[in-house]
Amino acid sequence: MGYKLFSPGARRNNATYIVRGTIGRRRFEARTDTTDKDEAEIWAAKYVAGLESSTPAGQALTFATAAGHYIALKRPRRDDERHIVLLGRWFGDKPIGEIIGADLVAAAHALKPRVSDATKNRAIITPGSAVLHYAEEQGWCPYRRHRRLKVSRRSPRRPATDDAMRLLLANTEDHKHLLLAWLYETGVRITDSLALNDADLNLSASRVRVASSKTDDHGEIGISPELVAMLANTPRCKGGRVFPWKDRHGVYRWLRKLTKRLGVTYTPHLSRHALATDLRALGWDMKAIAERGIWRDERSAARYTHHRSTDTPGRSVGLLRGKS
């Protein structure tokens, strides 16, 4: 799917750049005869274009070929790229002009049978639609709208409770303790939290620079004196990293065991729900909440707010019955 350049020495001790990839189901590999990356990219683009133009007459463009071009242009996130490649294998040699919305829905149910409809939308239908819309822009297929599976605008998750967080914090130490405290107070996504580096910290000003890999946005947030002290007193990891785990899976391995032993329900994302819900209860408007949590927009943040009623002094059925 698409093509990739291998630098000199990266493959079979090649002395020059090598281009390797697939067109449809046809694999190819060629030597560029240059050690200059810019020249190699130009050579590769012309070479691949020549291969595609030599496709036998009547052989329609496949989803896999269109997806290769889409990936080369957009460079989607790793998970999205993985699902796009999976879709290319699923559709096989079916011409891209024959793929309709119902095909994407069928693929979502077949490739992701045991997940929610929201996950099917995110993993299959949304990236698949993006490839098809790109193909339409190139004139490779007609324009079609691709509807997603219907899901509630409200997330089915529930915010992490204060009782659960107290119990988890009381049973952890060092970097595990710091991570849970950080997640509770900031609500930053777990992947973005694990990317936190010493250079992102401005502890003297009680500020931390955080980024969102989901929106390519970033900002600075204020943190409490208690969290400042915890960050200052916890040793840094290799390369100045604040946390030692490479990805979220490393966190889940110990966190699942801990929550099971303590009998509590918790995932890092529930702290994000708790942040939005608590801020809403404190009277923050949705724009301010979205900025604080680095959500894409107010509608995205709204999915994370949950109803948390407050007492209404002076209004009860007891008082009502006592009125004359």
C-alpha positions in Angstrom: 0.0 0.0 0.0 1.7 3.2 -1.2 5.5 3.2 -1.0 8.4 3.9 1.4 11.9 5.1 0.9 14.8 3.2 2.6 17.9 5.3 3.3 21.4 4.0 2.3 22.4 1.1 4.6 18.9 0.5 5.9 18.1 -2.5 3.8 20.5 -5.2 2.5 23.4 -2.7 2.9 22.0 -0.7 0.0 24.4 2.1 -1.1 21.6 4.3 -2.4 18.0 5.0 -1.6 15.5 2.2 -2.3 11.8 2.6 -2.9 9.5 -0.3 -2.0 5.7 -0.6 -1.9 2.6 -2.1 -3.5 0.1 -1.0 -6.2 -3.1 -3.0 -5.8 -1.7 -6.4 -4.9 1.5 -6.0 -6.9 4.6 -5.5 -4.9 7.6 -3.5 -6.2 11.1 -2.5 -5.1 13.5 -0.4 -7.1 16.9 1.2 -6.6 17.0 5.0 -7.1 20.8 5.3 -7.7 21.0 8.4 -5.5 22.1 9.2 -2.0 20.2 12.5 -1.9 16.9 12.3 -0.2 15.2 15.0 -2.2 16.3 13.5 -5.5 15.2 10.0 -4.2 11.7 11.3 -3.4 11.3 12.9 -6.9 12.6 9.7 -8.5 10.2 7.5 -6.4 7.2 9.7 -7.2 7.9 9.5 -11.0 8.6 5.8 -10.8 5.4 5.0 -8.9 3.3 7.2 -11.3 4.8 5.3 -14.2 3.8 2.0 -12.6 0.3 3.2 -12.0 -0.1 4.5 -15.5 0.9 1.1 -16.8 -2.0 -0.6 -15.1 -3.8 -2.8 -17.7 -6.8 -1.2 -19.4 -10.1 -1.8 -17.7 -8.5 -2.5 -14.3 -10.1 -0.1 -11.9 -8.3 1.6 -9.1 -8.7 -0.2 -5.8 -9.2 1.1 -2.3 -5.7 0.0 -1.3 -4.1 2.1 -4.0 -6.1 5.2 -3.2 -5.4 4.6 0.5 -1.7 4.5 -0.2 -1.9 8.0 -1.8 -4.1 9.3 1.1 -1.6 8.0 3.7 1.3 9.6 1.9 -0.5 13.0 1.8 -2.2 13.1 5.2 0.2 11.0 7.3 -2.6 9.9 9.7 -2.1 8.7 13.2 -0.7 5.2 13.6 -4.0 3.6 14.6 -5.9 5.3 11.8 -3.2 4.1 9.3 -3.4 0.6 10.6 -7.2 0.5 10.2 -7.0 2.0 6.7 -4.5 -0.8 5.7 -6.9 -3.3 7.2 -9.8 -1.9 5.1 -7.6 -2.2 2.0 -7.1 -5.9 2.6 -10.8 -6.3 3.4 -12.0 -4.7 0.1 -9.3 -6.6 -1.9 -9.6 -5.9 -5.7 -13.1 -4.3 -5.5 -13.0 -1.1 -7.5 -13.1 2.0 -5.3 -15.9 3.4 -7.4 -18.2 0.5 -6.4 -17.7 1.0 -2.6 -20.7 2.6 -1.0 -21.6 3.5 2.6 -23.3 0.2 3.2 -19.9 -1.5 2.4 -18.2 0.5 5.1 -20.9 -0.4 7.6 -20.6 -4.1 6.7 -16.8 -3.8 7.1 -17.1 -2.2 10.5 -19.4 -4.9 11.8 -17.1 -7.7 10.4 -13.7 -6.2 11.3 -14.8 -4.9 14.8 -17.5 -7.3 15.9 -17.1 -7.0 19.7 -16.8 -3.2 20.2 -19.3 -0.4 20.5 -20.8 1.5 17.5 -18.8 4.5 18.5 -15.6 2.6 18.2 -16.7 1.1 14.8 -17.3 4.7 13.6 -13.9 5.9 14.9 -11.8 2.9 13.7 -13.4 2.0 10.4 -16.1 4.2 9.0 -14.5 7.6 9.7 -11.0 6.8 8.2 -12.6 4.8 5.4 -14.8 7.7 4.5 -11.8 10.0 4.5 -10.1 7.8 1.9 -13.2 7.7 -0.3 -13.6 11.5 -0.1 -10.0 12.0 -1.0 -10.5 9.6 -4.0 -13.5 11.6 -5.0 -11.4 14.8 -5.0 -8.9 13.1 -7.3 -11.7 12.1 -9.7 -11.3 8.3 -9.0 -14.9 7.8 -7.8 -18.2 9.6 -7.5 -19.1 11.7 -4.5 -21.1 10.0 -1.8 -22.1 10.8 1.7 -21.1 8.0 4.2 -23.2 8.0 7.3 -21.8 6.8 10.6 -23.6 4.4 12.9 -26.0 6.2 15.2 -24.6 6.7 18.7 -25.6 8.9 21.6 -23.9 12.2 21.9 -23.4 11.5 25.5 -20.6 9.1 26.5 -21.6 6.0 28.3 -18.7 6.3 30.7 -19.1 7.8 34.2 -16.6 10.1 35.9 -14.1 8.7 38.3 -15.3 9.1 41.8 -13.3 10.9 44.5 -13.6 7.8 46.7 -12.1 5.6 44.0 -9.2 8.1 43.5 -8.5 8.3 47.2 -8.3 4.5 47.4 -6.0 4.2 44.4 -3.7 7.0 45.6 -3.5 5.4 49.1 -2.3 2.1 47.5 0.4 3.5 45.1 3.7 5.2 45.4 6.4 6.8 43.3 5.6 7.2 39.6 2.3 5.3 39.8 1.2 7.6 42.6 2.3 10.7 40.6 0.5 9.5 37.5 -2.8 9.0 39.3 -2.5 12.4 41.0 -1.7 14.0 37.6 -4.6 12.4 35.9 -7.0 13.4 38.6 -6.0 17.0 38.6 -5.4 17.7 34.9 -7.6 15.2 33.1 -5.0 15.0 30.3 -5.3 12.0 28.0 -3.1 9.1 29.1 -1.0 9.0 25.9 -0.3 12.8 26.1 0.4 12.4 29.8 3.1 9.8 29.1 4.8 12.1 26.7 5.3 14.7 29.4 9.0 15.8 29.6 11.0 17.8 32.1 11.2 20.6 29.5 7.4 20.9 29.7 7.4 21.8 33.4 7.6 25.3 34.7 7.2 24.4 38.4 8.4 27.8 39.7 5.3 29.3 38.0 3.0 26.2 38.8 2.5 25.8 35.0 2.8 22.8 32.7 2.8 22.8 29.0 0.6 20.0 27.6 -0.2 18.8 24.1 -3.1 17.0 22.5 -2.0 14.3 20.0 -5.6 14.1 18.9 -6.1 17.7 17.9 -2.4 18.8 17.4 -3.1 21.5 19.8 -1.3 22.5 23.0 -1.4 24.9 25.8 -0.3 25.7 29.4 -2.3 24.8 32.4 -2.0 25.7 36.1 -1.4 23.0 38.7 -1.8 23.0 42.5 1.1 23.4 44.9 0.6 19.8 46.0 1.1 18.5 42.4 4.0 20.9 42.0 5.7 19.3 45.0 5.0 15.8 43.8 6.5 16.6 40.4 9.5 18.2 42.0 10.2 15.3 44.3 9.7 12.4 41.9 12.9 11.4 40.0 12.9 11.9 36.2 13.2 8.9 33.9 15.5 8.3 30.9 15.6 11.3 28.6 13.9 13.6 31.1 10.6 11.9 30.8 8.3 12.4 33.8 6.8 8.9 33.5 8.6 5.6 32.7 5.9 3.9 30.6 6.3 4.0 26.8 2.6 3.7 26.1 -0.8 3.3 27.7 -0.6 -0.5 27.6 2.3 -0.4 30.1 0.0 1.5 32.5 -3.0 -0.7 32.0 -0.9 -3.8 32.9 -0.5 -2.8 36.5 -3.6 -0.6 36.8 -6.1 -3.3 35.9 -4.6 -5.6 38.6 -4.8 -2.8 41.1 -8.4 -1.8 40.4 -9.4 -5.5 40.5 -7.7 -6.0 43.9 -9.3 -2.9 45.3 -12.7 -3.5 43.8 -13.0 -0.1 42.1 -13.8 0.9 38.6 -11.3 3.2 37.0 -9.5 4.0 33.8 -7.4 7.1 33.0 -10.1 8.4 30.7 -12.6 8.5 33.6 -10.5 11.3 35.1 -11.1 13.3 32.0 -14.8 12.9 32.5 -14.5 13.8 36.1 -12.6 17.0 35.2 -15.3 18.2 32.8 -18.1 17.3 35.1 -16.5 19.0 38.2 -15.7 22.2 36.2 -19.3 22.3 34.9 -20.6 21.9 38.5 -18.3 24.8 39.6 -20.0 27.0 37.0 -17.4 27.0 34.2 -18.9 27.6 30.7 -18.2 25.0 28.0 -15.7 27.2 26.1 -13.6 27.5 29.3 -13.8 23.8 29.9 -12.8 23.0 26.4 -9.8 25.2 26.7 -8.8 23.8 30.0 -9.0 20.2 28.8 -7.7 21.0 25.3 -10.7 19.6 23.6 -11.2 20.3 19.9 -14.3 22.4 20.6 -17.2 22.9 23.0 -19.2 20.1 21.5 -16.4 17.6 22.1 -16.1 18.8 25.7 -19.8 18.5 26.3 -19.7 14.7 25.8 -17.6 14.5 28.9 -19.9 16.5 31.2 -22.3 14.5 33.3 -25.3 15.6 35.4 -24.3 16.3 39.0 -27.2 17.9 40.8 -26.8 20.2 43.8 -29.0 20.6 46.9 -31.9 23.1 46.7 -32.4 24.4 50.2 -36.0 25.5 50.9 -37.5 23.1 48.4 -38.6 19.6 49.4 -41.8 17.6 49.6 -41.7 17.9 53.4 -41.8 21.6 53.3 -44.5 21.5 50.6 -46.8 19.4 52.8 -46.2 21.7 55.7 -47.4 24.7 53.8 -50.9 26.0 54.4 
